[in-house]
């Protein structure tokens, strides 16, 4: 694979290891992070260099990656006074891994086209462990040409990357992912609580049923920590509620009904009220225990 000048904007729990995989693959990586000390730490571990602004990071880059918090954060690092779009070279590609709205993806794609470079919305699934192990699933929206050019770099931290359609399609696919996860985690939470209330050996129960039709990624990776009451293993409740709010906004536009997702969102609000904002999403089980 050719080696490129790459920028990575946003070194959170996902972006930090993703940028690391790009550096390990031999690309020349420049990083930007709002908290400079984290960028300095990344450079000390992985090499490359850091930039003081997103625009400085984007100068001379063939590919610019971003993984930030929400629509407003994304607009800030792209269209802000020191945003990357002010410095993107003609013919470069901006790849956004933020879980954001389909609308902002379309907006930024259109702006990128006006400025002479390409844009790919590419939200990810697989959590912090997936990012650290380089086995994320990436759902992309954009042109086939843009996707084909970016895929070898995305493959540095992904086990699967697919083009889902035009700009915004990646974000819409991520919404489907979050809708499905919401119901799965609630069902798993109810099963864990039921097994414990019934006096069963819950870990033995899930070892057995995990080999049958009830099996899921959530069950395989979260049932033991849920039983043990440990909730520091992944995607935070605050972020899940942010993602679900995007789903609800889109559902209003396309006429979808999401009764289970809305119910689970209300349950997550209860977890937040009990201090679980930064617990991982499997903490849904805690509200069932407090009601026992």
C-alpha positions in Angstrom: 0.0 0.0 0.0 1.2 3.5 -0.8 2.2 5.7 2.1 0.3 9.0 2.5 0.3 12.3 4.4 -2.5 11.8 6.8 -4.2 14.1 9.4 -6.3 12.8 12.3 -8.6 15.3 14.1 -10.0 14.1 17.5 -8.1 11.7 19.8 -10.8 10.4 22.0 -11.3 6.8 23.1 -11.9 5.9 19.4 -9.7 8.3 17.5 -6.6 7.8 19.6 -6.1 4.1 18.7 -7.4 4.6 15.1 -4.8 7.2 14.4 -2.2 4.8 16.0 -3.1 2.1 13.5 -2.6 4.5 10.6 0.9 5.4 12.0 1.7 1.7 12.5 0.9 1.1 8.8 3.7 3.6 7.9 1.7 6.7 7.0 3.0 10.1 8.0 0.4 11.2 10.6 -0.3 14.7 11.9 -2.8 14.8 14.8 -5.0 17.6 16.3 -6.8 17.4 19.5 -8.6 20.1 21.5 -6.7 19.1 24.6 -3.1 19.5 23.4 -1.6 17.2 26.1 -3.4 14.2 24.6 -1.9 15.0 21.2 1.5 15.3 22.8 1.0 12.0 24.4 0.0 10.4 21.1 3.1 11.7 19.3 5.3 10.5 22.1 3.9 7.0 21.6 3.4 6.8 17.8 5.7 9.4 16.3 4.4 11.8 13.6 3.6 15.4 14.7 0.9 17.5 16.1 -0.8 20.7 14.8 -2.2 23.6 16.7 -5.5 23.8 14.7 -7.5 21.5 12.4 -6.5 23.8 9.5 -2.8 23.3 10.2 -3.3 19.6 10.5 -5.0 19.5 7.1 -2.2 21.4 5.2 -0.6 19.1 2.7 -2.6 16.1 3.7 -3.8 13.5 1.2 -6.4 12.2 3.7 -7.9 13.9 6.7 -9.8 11.8 9.3 -12.0 13.2 12.0 -13.7 11.5 15.0 -15.3 14.1 17.3 -18.5 14.4 19.4 -21.5 15.7 17.5 -22.7 17.9 14.7 -21.6 21.1 16.3 -18.1 19.7 17.1 -17.8 18.5 13.5 -18.9 21.8 12.0 -16.3 23.5 14.3 -13.4 21.4 13.2 -14.3 21.7 9.5 -16.0 25.1 8.9 -14.8 27.0 11.9 -12.3 29.9 11.8 -9.4 27.4 12.0 -11.3 24.5 10.4 -9.8 21.9 8.2 -11.8 22.9 5.2 -9.9 26.1 5.0 -6.7 24.2 4.2 -7.8 21.0 2.5 -5.7 20.4 -0.7 -7.5 20.0 -4.0 -8.1 16.3 -4.6 -7.7 15.3 -1.0 -10.3 13.3 0.9 -12.0 14.1 4.3 -13.2 11.0 6.1 -15.5 11.6 9.0 -15.9 8.9 11.6 -18.1 10.9 14.0 -21.6 9.6 14.6 -23.5 12.6 13.4 -26.7 13.4 11.5 -27.2 12.5 7.9 -28.0 16.2 7.2 -24.5 17.4 8.4 -22.9 14.7 6.2 -24.7 16.0 3.2 -24.0 19.6 4.1 -20.2 19.0 4.4 -20.1 16.8 1.3 -21.6 19.6 -0.7 -19.2 22.1 0.7 -16.2 19.9 0.1 -17.3 19.5 -3.5 -17.4 23.2 -3.9 -13.9 23.5 -2.5 -12.4 20.8 -4.7 -12.0 17.8 -2.5 -14.0 14.8 -1.5 -16.0 13.9 1.6 -16.9 10.5 3.1 -19.2 10.0 6.1 -17.9 6.9 7.8 -19.3 6.2 11.3 -18.0 3.1 13.0 -19.2 0.3 15.2 -17.2 -1.9 17.5 -16.5 0.3 20.5 -13.2 1.1 22.1 -12.0 -2.5 22.0 -12.7 -2.6 18.3 -10.7 0.6 17.8 -7.8 -0.7 19.9 -7.7 -4.0 18.1 -8.2 -2.6 14.6 -11.4 -4.6 14.0 -14.1 -1.8 13.6 -17.0 -2.0 11.2 -17.2 1.1 9.1 -20.4 2.3 7.3 -19.7 4.8 4.5 -21.6 7.3 2.5 -20.2 9.0 -0.6 -19.1 8.3 -4.1 -17.6 4.9 -5.1 -14.4 6.6 -6.3 -13.9 8.3 -3.0 -14.6 5.1 -1.1 -12.2 3.1 -3.2 -9.4 5.6 -2.6 -10.0 5.7 1.2 -10.6 2.1 1.9 -7.0 0.9 2.1 -6.4 3.5 4.9 -9.7 2.6 6.6 -8.7 -1.0 6.5 -5.8 -0.1 8.9 -8.3 -0.2 11.8 -11.3 -2.0 10.3 -12.3 -5.6 9.8 -15.2 -4.5 7.5 -15.8 -1.3 5.5 -18.7 -1.0 3.1 -20.1 1.8 0.9 -23.8 2.1 1.8 -24.8 4.7 -0.7 -24.5 8.5 -1.3 -23.5 11.1 1.3 -25.5 10.5 4.5 -26.0 6.8 3.9 -23.2 5.9 6.3 -24.9 7.9 9.1 -28.3 6.4 8.3 -26.8 2.9 8.5 -25.2 3.8 11.9 -28.7 4.8 13.1 -30.0 1.4 12.2 -27.1 -0.1 14.2 -28.0 1.9 17.3 -31.7 1.2 17.1 -30.9 -2.6 17.0 -28.4 -2.3 19.9 -30.9 -0.5 22.1 -33.4 -3.4 22.0 -30.7 -6.0 22.3 -29.2 -4.5 25.5 -32.5 -4.1 27.1 -33.4 -7.7 26.4 -30.1 -8.9 27.7 -30.6 -6.8 30.9 -34.0 -8.3 31.5 -32.5 -11.8 31.0 -29.6 -11.2 33.5 -31.9 -9.8 36.1 -34.4 -12.6 35.7 -31.7 -15.3 36.0 -30.4 -13.7 39.2 -33.8 -13.3 40.7 -34.6 -16.9 39.9 -31.6 -18.0 41.9 -29.8 -19.4 38.9 -26.1 -19.4 38.2 -26.3 -16.5 35.8 -22.9 -17.0 34.2 -23.7 -20.7 33.6 -27.1 -19.7 32.1 -25.5 -17.4 29.5 -22.8 -19.9 28.7 -25.5 -22.3 27.7 -27.9 -20.0 25.9 -25.0 -18.1 24.2 -24.6 -21.2 22.1 -28.1 -21.0 20.8 -30.6 -18.7 19.1 -30.2 -16.0 21.8 -26.5 -15.4 21.0 -25.4 -11.9 20.1 -22.3 -9.7 20.3 -23.7 -8.0 23.3 -24.3 -11.3 25.1 -20.9 -12.6 24.3 -19.1 -9.5 25.4 -21.2 -8.0 28.2 -23.1 -10.7 30.1 -20.3 -11.4 32.6 -19.6 -7.7 33.3 -23.3 -7.0 33.7 -23.6 -9.9 36.2 -20.6 -8.6 38.1 -22.0 -5.0 38.1 -19.0 -3.5 36.1 -19.9 -0.9 33.6 -16.6 0.6 32.3 -16.3 -1.5 29.2 -17.5 0.6 26.3 -19.8 3.1 24.8 -21.2 5.6 27.4 -24.9 6.2 28.2 -24.5 9.9 27.3 -23.3 9.1 23.9 -25.9 6.4 23.3 -28.7 8.9 24.1 -27.1 11.4 21.7 -27.1 8.8 19.0 -30.7 7.8 19.7 -31.8 11.4 19.5 -30.4 11.4 15.9 -32.4 8.3 15.2 -35.6 10.0 16.5 -35.0 13.1 14.5 -34.5 11.1 11.3 -37.5 8.9 12.1 -39.7 12.0 12.2 -38.5 12.9 8.7 -38.9 9.4 7.1 -42.1 8.3 9.0 -40.6 5.4 10.9 -41.9 4.2 14.3 -39.4 3.5 17.0 -41.4 2.5 20.1 -38.9 0.2 21.6 -36.0 2.5 21.0 -37.9 5.4 22.6 -38.7 3.2 25.6 -35.1 2.2 26.0 -34.0 5.8 25.7 -36.3 6.7 28.6 -34.7 3.9 30.6 -31.2 5.3 29.8 -32.5 8.7 31.1 -33.2 6.9 34.4 -29.6 5.5 34.4 -28.3 9.1 34.0 -30.5 10.3 36.9 -28.8 7.6 39.0 -25.3 8.9 38.1 -24.6 6.5 35.2 -23.9 9.1 32.5 -20.4 7.6 31.8 -21.3 4.0 32.5 -21.4 1.8 29.4 -24.7 1.0 27.7 -25.0 -2.4 29.5 -25.7 -0.4 32.7 -29.4 -0.7 31.7 -29.5 -3.7 34.1 -29.0 -1.4 37.1 -32.5 0.1 36.9 -33.9 -3.4 37.1 -31.9 -4.2 40.2 -32.9 -1.0 42.0 -36.6 -1.9 41.4 -36.2 -5.4 42.9 
